[in-house]
Amino acid sequence: MNREITNKNLYLLLPSKVSLVAEIYAKQKGTDIMDSLRLFYHSNTYKELEKEETKLWHYGPVALYEEWMENG
């Protein structure tokens, strides 16, 4: 079984990471979870997360949240 992460299968990892980052944001900023999800999906951090070569998919939710707050 091939367990290599590629641009073709990276999408499988993203929903859980995105939901946890949005949850942190919602708690920190006092916003609705759906608004937090929309904001994250439109962020530069998410655009970079979608690219396997950036290796952001290695980051946990706290590190991704910090990346988002620092770099948008």
N, C-alpha and C positions, 0 to 999 in steps of 0.2 A: 504494500500500500504506500502510495506517494503522499507524504505529509508536508511537502514543501509549500510554503506560502508564496503565491504568485499574484500578479494583477488579476488573474482569472478567478481566483478563489478567495481573495482578501475580503470580499463583500460578506463572507460568512462570519467573520470576526467582528465586523463593525457595529451591528445593532446593539450588542450588549455593552460595548465600550461607550458608544454614544449615549445610551440611556443613563449610564452611571455618571458620565460627565454632566449631562443635563440635570440630573438629580442634585449633584453637588452645587451647580450654579443656582438652581431654584432655591435651595436651602440658604445659600450664602447671600443671594440678592433678594430673596422674598418674592420671587416671581412664580408664575404658573409653569408647570412642567412642560406643557405644550409650547409655550413661548420660549422656554429655555431650549427645547429641541430645535425649534425653528432657527433661533439665533445661532446655535452651534452648527447646524447643517449649512448655514450661509457663511460660516467663518473661514478664514484662511487656514486655520488649523485643521478643519475638516477636509478642506481641499487637499492639504498635504497628507492627511491621514489616509486618504483614498489611494495614494500612490505607494505601492509596495516598496519602492526603492528608498523612500525617506525613513523607513523602519519605525515610524511613529506607532505602528500597530504593536510594537513591543512595549510601549508605555502603558502603565496602569491608569485608572481613571483620575487619580489625583495629579499625576504628572501631566496628563493630557489637559486637565483643567488649568493647571499652572501655565502650560504652553499657550493655551487659548487666551488667558488673561494677559500674558506678556506680549504675544504676537498677533492676537486677533484671529 
